[in-house]
Structures are given as structure tokens and as C-alpha cells.
């Protein structure tokens, strides 16, 4: 069997460097996703303002901010619970999700929609935030370097 691919550089016998401990995955995802969603909301507010004035821009922004708050709470729970109790983090995600859905639904039903709110722009802002938030999270997770195996035990580690 033959290949027309080039062989590339020779393999060396040098050590492979370790990346070391990473900063908090959850806070990095929160920052990355918030920036992406906020940029999308800023762009979404422009046509909303042109077509429906300030109330359209405010409606799209509030729809997106509600989504950002909803997702941001989950990432903060992941940051605090994952650091202190990694095995309990999934249970806290489920409990937090239930509280968020019931809590947000209760608040929206109790407060209701103000007269000035443009429902269409509210939904457009929310969908924009969801899509950009999730895309940023996927990108952030794809770049995360998570240790899945324990480091090999060496003489220096045992003596310490």
C-alpha cells in the first residue's frame, strides 16, 4: 500500500510537556459564553431599535439576559460544587435546573408581560443568546484539557 502523504518530522525522544493545572473550567465557560451572547444581543438590538424603537431593543436584550442568567447559574453551580464535591455536582445540576425552571416560570406568570414588551423581539433575543451561548460552551469544552487518568506514581511523589 502506498501513500502520497509526507512523512513529517522525525519523532524525537524528548519529554512531552504537561499543561499543568488549568484555571476553573466553569468560570472560563461563563466568561466565554457571556461575551458571545452579549455580542449577539448587541447586534440583535440594532435591527430591533430600527424597527420598533427602544422598546424593541430593550425587549431583545431582556430576552437574552434572561437566558444568560438561566445558563449562568448552572455554570456557577458547577464551579462551586465541582470544586468542593465533584461527585455531587450532577445532582446539584439537576436540582438547580428544576428550581430554575419552576422559579423562572413562577416569576414570569406572576409578573406577566409589560405592555411595552415586544414578544417577537424578546424571543429573537432569547434564541440569539441560546445559540451563541451554546456554541461558545461547545467551543470551550472542546478546548478544555481534562485529566482522565491519574498521574503515574513516581519516587518523588511517594516521598512527599
TAUR-V530743 format. One record per pair of residues at least 24 apart in sequence whose C-alpha atoms are under 6 Angstrom apart, sorted by the first residue. I is the first residue (numbers start at 1). GAP is how many residues later the second one is. D is the distance in Angstrom with one decimal. If there is no record, write none. Layout:
i=I gap=GAP d=D
i=I gap=GAP d=D
This chain:
i=26 gap=49 d=5.4
i=26 gap=53 d=5.2
i=29 gap=108 d=5.9
i=29 gap=111 d=6.0
i=33 gap=100 d=4.7
i=33 gap=103 d=5.0
i=36 gap=96 d=5.8
i=37 gap=92 d=4.7
i=37 gap=95 d=5.3
i=37 gap=96 d=5.4
i=56 gap=62 d=5.9
i=56 gap=65 d=6.0
i=59 gap=58 d=5.6
i=59 gap=59 d=5.8
i=59 gap=62 d=5.7
i=59 gap=63 d=4.8
i=60 gap=61 d=4.7
i=60 gap=62 d=4.4
i=60 gap=65 d=4.1
i=61 gap=64 d=5.9
i=63 gap=59 d=4.5
i=63 gap=62 d=5.1
i=63 gap=63 d=4.5
i=64 gap=61 d=4.7
i=64 gap=62 d=4.2
i=64 gap=65 d=5.0
i=67 gap=59 d=6.0
